[in-house]
Amino acid sequence: MLFKKLILSFILALAIINPIAIYAISLVPGGDSIGIELDYQGVVITGGYKIKVGNESYDPLAKDFKVGDIIVAINNQKVTSIEELSNVIKEGDIANPRYDLTIKRGKETLHHDLQVVYENQQFSTGLYVKDAISGVGTLTFYNPATSTFGALGHAMSDSKLDSEELIQNGNIFESTVTSIKKATTQSSGNKIADISNIEIGSINSHSQFGIYGTYNYDISKREMMETASIEETKLGKAYFLTVLDGDKIQKCEIEITKLNDQDSIKEKGIEFTVTDQEVINKANGIVQGMSGSPIIQNNKIVGCVTHVSGNNPIIGYGLYIDWMLEMDK
């Protein structure tokens, strides 16, 4: 099995909607550590370097291209991945090594020429690129009735992109937690995880309230649990499910200290304090990668972990499960 090591990215900041009536349904609670990959449907420029063209130095970022530009076509041929872009250049005309790139920059669509240098059956473009954004989070629920899942509870964004649009498509993969860097009052902690190449679901919706899609994962031996409405959620003892080591899902005790009345979809409806001694010993509180961990109270799913206090990692915030069910429709 192939693995790639990631220090996961947890988003700390992670339409007016009419009041919604949500009814309890039965779900399989998650807690699984998952690798998340969102596809740009293009190739994003992340940086650049100078190359020598003849006797002159060429820097593609000096004039025509910018970090965050998304390459969507080359010589009017659509490209959605680095492999597709590379194949066009590999098969190109060495005698005329200029290519017309169609790029998206914010709301603009632009055309710029890219100079390519061929040497020793290799080519150089002067650009660093990627075609997906990856991270690690926690799966919140599986819905066997619809074969759908919900996870994360907040958006996954790329600060390099000159756009507020969120990437809508991608996949989730099995993930194993190898260690945890403890949180402090000065910096957020984080899980360190390996993401496998075993795909367990496809993402078809992504918003500021999480990622949603369909799963192809065997959950037949896992127990179902009802969801709780906002009105049923109470102050007091609860727990969330997450992975602290390997792939073992475990209960992590918390105390719900504040519940915010919400009649439309909003963040941070639940405020809580971590009381579980193992979580405090291993992580010093909420760390990056716990996003999506389902919160359970009185044997019902009430929400998921989404945010952590910037001043005190023992204090966390959650999204009501009602709002995740609405996003899963």
C-alpha positions as CSV (number, residue, x, y, z in Angstrom):
1,M,0.0,0.0,0.0
2,L,1.3,3.4,-1.0
3,F,1.3,6.2,1.6
4,K,2.1,9.9,1.4
5,K,2.9,11.8,4.7
6,L,1.0,15.0,5.3
7,I,1.0,17.5,8.1
8,L,-2.7,18.2,7.8
9,S,-4.3,21.5,7.3
10,F,-7.1,22.5,9.7
11,I,-9.0,25.6,8.9
12,L,-9.4,27.7,12.1
13,A,-11.7,30.3,10.6
14,L,-12.8,28.0,9.8
15,A,-27.6,33.2,1.1
16,I,-30.0,34.0,3.7
17,I,-31.8,30.7,4.4
18,N,-35.4,30.4,5.7
19,P,-36.0,28.7,9.0
20,I,-35.8,24.9,8.4
21,A,-37.6,22.1,10.2
22,I,-35.3,19.1,10.5
23,Y,-36.5,15.7,11.8
24,A,-34.4,13.0,13.5
25,I,-33.0,10.3,11.3
26,S,-30.7,7.4,11.9
27,L,-27.1,7.6,10.8
28,V,-23.9,5.8,11.4
29,P,-21.6,8.1,13.4
30,G,-18.1,8.6,11.9
31,G,-15.0,9.6,13.8
32,D,-12.8,8.1,11.1
33,S,-9.6,9.9,10.1
34,I,-9.9,10.7,6.3
35,G,-7.6,12.1,3.7
36,I,-9.4,14.8,1.6
37,E,-8.4,15.7,-2.0
38,L,-10.2,18.4,-3.9
39,D,-9.7,18.7,-7.7
40,Y,-9.2,22.1,-9.2
41,Q,-10.5,21.0,-12.7
42,G,-7.4,22.8,-14.0
43,V,-3.7,23.3,-13.0
44,V,-2.9,25.9,-10.4
45,I,0.4,27.9,-10.6
46,T,2.0,27.9,-7.1
47,G,5.3,29.5,-7.9
48,G,8.0,30.0,-10.5
49,Y,11.7,29.8,-11.4
50,K,14.0,31.3,-14.0
51,I,15.0,29.3,-17.0
52,K,17.6,30.1,-19.7
53,V,16.1,30.6,-23.2
54,G,19.0,30.9,-25.6
55,N,21.3,33.5,-24.0
56,E,18.5,35.2,-22.0
57,S,16.9,34.5,-18.7
58,Y,13.1,33.9,-18.8
59,D,10.8,34.3,-15.7
60,P,7.2,33.5,-16.6
61,L,6.0,35.2,-13.3
62,A,7.7,38.5,-14.2
63,K,5.0,39.6,-16.6
64,D,2.3,37.2,-17.8
65,F,1.5,34.8,-15.0
66,K,0.8,35.0,-11.3
67,V,0.7,32.6,-8.4
68,G,-3.0,31.4,-8.1
69,D,-3.7,31.5,-11.9
70,I,-5.5,28.3,-13.0
71,I,-4.5,26.9,-16.3
72,V,-7.6,25.4,-18.0
73,A,-6.4,25.0,-21.6
74,I,-3.2,24.8,-23.7
75,N,-3.4,25.6,-27.4
76,N,-7.2,25.6,-26.9
77,Q,-7.0,22.0,-25.6
78,K,-8.8,21.6,-22.2
79,V,-6.6,20.4,-19.4
80,T,-7.7,19.3,-15.9
81,S,-4.5,17.8,-14.5
82,I,-0.7,18.1,-14.5
83,E,-0.6,14.9,-16.5
84,E,-2.8,16.3,-19.3
85,L,-0.8,19.5,-19.4
86,S,2.6,17.6,-19.5
87,N,1.4,15.3,-22.3
88,V,0.6,18.2,-24.6
89,I,4.1,19.8,-24.0
90,K,5.9,16.4,-24.4
91,E,4.3,15.9,-27.7
92,G,4.8,19.5,-28.8
93,D,6.9,21.1,-31.5
94,I,10.5,21.4,-30.2
95,A,11.2,23.9,-33.1
96,N,8.4,26.2,-31.9
97,P,8.3,25.9,-28.1
98,R,5.7,28.5,-27.4
99,Y,2.2,27.5,-26.1
100,D,-0.9,29.6,-25.7
101,L,-2.2,29.0,-22.1
102,T,-5.8,29.8,-21.2
103,I,-5.9,30.9,-17.5
104,K,-8.5,31.9,-15.0
105,R,-7.6,34.7,-12.7
106,G,-10.5,35.5,-10.4
107,K,-13.4,36.2,-12.7
108,E,-11.2,36.9,-15.7
109,T,-10.2,34.5,-18.5
110,L,-6.9,35.4,-20.1
111,H,-4.5,34.1,-22.8
112,H,-0.7,34.3,-22.4
113,D,2.2,32.6,-24.2
114,L,4.4,30.3,-22.2
115,Q,8.0,29.7,-23.4
116,V,9.2,26.1,-22.9
117,V,12.8,24.8,-23.0
118,Y,13.5,21.3,-24.2
119,E,16.8,19.6,-23.3
120,N,17.9,16.0,-23.0
121,Q,14.4,14.7,-23.6
122,Q,13.1,16.8,-20.7
123,F,11.3,20.2,-20.7
124,S,11.3,23.2,-18.3
125,T,8.5,25.7,-18.1
126,G,9.6,28.0,-15.3
127,L,6.4,27.2,-13.4
128,Y,5.6,25.2,-10.2
129,V,2.0,23.8,-10.4
130,K,-0.5,21.5,-8.7
131,D,-3.8,20.1,-9.6
132,A,-5.4,19.4,-6.2
133,I,-5.6,20.6,-2.6
134,S,-5.1,17.9,0.0
135,G,-5.7,17.7,3.8
136,V,-6.9,15.5,6.6
137,G,-10.0,15.7,8.6
138,T,-12.6,13.6,10.4
139,L,-15.7,12.0,8.9
140,T,-18.9,13.0,10.7
141,F,-21.6,10.6,9.5
142,Y,-22.6,8.0,7.0
143,N,-26.2,7.9,5.8
144,P,-27.0,4.2,4.8
145,A,-30.4,5.3,3.4
146,T,-28.8,7.4,0.7
147,S,-25.2,6.1,0.7
148,T,-24.0,9.7,1.5
149,F,-21.6,11.1,4.0
150,G,-20.8,14.4,5.7
151,A,-17.4,15.5,7.0
152,L,-15.3,18.4,8.2
153,G,-18.0,20.9,9.1
154,H,-16.2,23.9,7.5
155,A,-14.7,24.8,4.2
156,M,-11.3,23.7,2.8
157,S,-9.8,26.7,1.0
158,D,-6.6,27.6,-0.7
159,S,-5.0,30.9,0.2
160,K,-3.0,31.0,-3.1
161,L,-6.2,31.2,-5.2
162,D,-7.4,34.6,-6.3
163,S,-11.0,33.5,-6.0
164,E,-13.6,33.0,-3.3
165,E,-15.1,30.0,-5.1
166,L,-14.8,26.7,-3.4
167,I,-13.7,23.6,-5.3
168,Q,-16.7,21.3,-5.5
169,N,-15.3,17.9,-6.6
170,G,-12.8,15.4,-5.1
171,N,-12.4,12.2,-3.1
172,I,-11.8,11.0,0.4
173,F,-9.3,8.3,1.4
174,E,-8.4,6.1,4.3
175,S,-6.0,7.8,6.7
176,T,-3.8,6.7,9.6
177,V,-2.8,9.1,12.4
178,T,0.9,8.6,13.2
179,S,1.5,11.3,15.9
180,I,0.1,14.5,17.3
181,K,1.8,17.9,17.8
182,K,0.3,19.4,21.0
183,A,-1.5,22.7,20.9
184,T,-0.4,25.7,22.9
185,T,-1.8,29.1,23.6
186,Q,0.5,30.5,21.0
187,S,0.0,28.0,18.2
188,S,-2.5,25.4,17.1
189,G,-1.5,21.7,17.4
190,N,-2.0,19.2,14.6
191,K,-2.3,15.5,13.9
192,I,0.3,14.1,11.6
193,A,-1.2,11.4,9.3
194,D,-0.5,9.1,6.4
195,I,-3.1,9.1,3.6
196,S,-3.5,5.8,1.8
197,N,-4.5,5.4,-1.9
198,I,-7.7,3.5,-0.9
199,E,-10.6,5.7,-2.0
200,I,-13.7,5.5,0.2
201,G,-15.9,8.2,-1.2
202,S,-16.5,10.9,-3.8
203,I,-17.1,14.5,-2.9
204,N,-19.9,16.3,-4.8
205,S,-20.6,19.3,-2.6
206,H,-18.3,21.7,-0.7
207,S,-19.4,24.7,1.3
208,Q,-18.4,26.7,4.4
209,F,-20.3,24.0,6.4
210,G,-18.3,21.0,5.2
211,I,-17.9,18.4,2.5
212,Y,-20.6,16.0,1.3
213,G,-20.7,13.1,-1.1
214,T,-21.3,9.4,-1.6
215,Y,-19.3,6.6,0.0
216,N,-18.2,3.2,-1.1
217,Y,-17.1,1.9,2.3
218,D,-18.3,-1.1,4.2
219,I,-20.1,0.1,7.4
220,S,-22.4,-2.9,7.7
221,K,-21.0,-3.9,11.2
222,R,-21.3,-0.4,12.6
223,E,-24.1,0.8,14.9
224,M,-26.8,3.3,13.9
225,M,-27.6,6.3,16.0
226,E,-30.4,8.9,15.9
227,T,-29.7,12.6,15.4
228,A,-30.8,15.2,17.9
229,S,-32.5,18.5,17.0
230,I,-31.1,21.8,18.2
231,E,-33.8,21.9,20.8
232,E,-32.8,18.5,22.2
233,T,-29.2,19.5,22.6
234,K,-28.5,20.5,26.2
235,L,-25.7,21.9,28.4
236,G,-23.6,19.3,30.1
237,K,-21.7,16.2,29.5
238,A,-21.1,14.9,25.9
239,Y,-18.3,13.3,23.9
240,F,-16.9,13.4,20.4
241,L,-15.5,10.6,18.3
242,T,-12.1,10.9,16.7
243,V,-8.8,9.1,16.0
244,L,-5.8,9.9,18.3
245,D,-3.6,7.1,17.2
246,G,-3.6,4.8,14.1
247,D,-7.1,4.2,12.9
248,K,-8.8,3.5,16.3
249,I,-11.9,5.7,16.8
250,Q,-12.3,6.6,20.5
251,K,-14.6,8.6,22.7
252,C,-13.3,12.0,23.9
253,E,-15.2,13.5,26.8
254,I,-16.4,17.2,26.7
255,E,-18.6,19.6,28.6
256,I,-21.0,21.6,26.5
257,T,-20.9,25.1,28.1
258,K,-23.0,27.2,25.8
259,L,-25.7,26.7,23.1
260,N,-26.4,29.5,20.6
261,D,-30.0,29.8,19.3
262,Q,-30.0,29.6,15.5
263,D,-32.9,29.5,13.1
264,S,-30.8,29.4,10.0
265,I,-27.5,27.7,9.1
266,K,-24.6,29.3,11.0
267,E,-21.3,28.3,12.5
268,K,-20.4,27.8,16.1
269,G,-23.8,26.9,17.5
270,I,-22.1,24.7,20.2
271,E,-19.4,25.8,22.6
272,F,-17.6,23.2,24.7
273,T,-14.6,22.5,27.0
274,V,-12.5,19.4,26.6
275,T,-12.5,17.3,29.9
276,D,-11.0,14.1,28.5
277,Q,-7.6,13.5,30.2
278,E,-6.2,11.4,27.3
279,V,-7.0,14.2,24.8
280,I,-5.4,16.8,27.1
281,N,-2.3,14.6,27.6
282,K,-1.8,13.7,23.9
283,A,-3.0,16.9,22.2
284,N,-3.5,19.6,24.9
285,G,-7.1,20.1,23.6
286,I,-8.5,20.5,20.1
287,V,-6.0,20.3,17.3
288,Q,-6.0,20.6,13.6
289,G,-7.5,17.4,12.1
290,M,-10.4,17.0,14.6
291,S,-12.7,18.9,12.3
292,G,-15.8,16.8,11.6
293,S,-15.5,14.7,14.8
294,P,-19.2,13.9,15.6
295,I,-20.4,15.2,19.0
296,I,-22.7,12.8,20.8
297,Q,-25.0,13.4,23.8
298,N,-27.5,11.1,25.3
299,N,-26.9,8.5,22.6
300,K,-27.7,10.9,19.8
301,I,-25.6,12.8,17.3
302,V,-25.9,16.5,18.1
303,G,-23.2,18.1,15.9
304,C,-19.5,18.0,15.0
305,V,-16.3,19.7,16.1
306,T,-15.4,22.6,13.7
307,H,-13.3,25.3,15.4
308,V,-10.9,25.9,18.3
309,S,-10.4,29.0,20.5
310,G,-7.3,30.9,19.4
311,N,-6.4,31.7,23.0
312,N,-7.2,28.4,24.7
313,P,-7.1,25.0,22.9
314,I,-9.2,23.4,25.6
315,I,-12.2,25.4,24.3
316,G,-13.8,24.3,21.1
317,Y,-16.9,25.0,18.9
318,G,-19.2,22.8,16.9
319,L,-21.8,22.9,14.1
320,Y,-25.3,21.5,14.8
321,I,-26.1,18.3,13.1
322,D,-29.4,19.8,11.8
323,W,-27.4,22.1,9.6
324,M,-25.2,19.3,8.2
325,L,-28.3,17.3,7.4
326,E,-29.7,20.3,5.5
327,M,-26.5,20.6,3.5
328,D,-26.6,16.8,2.8
329,K,-29.9,17.1,0.9
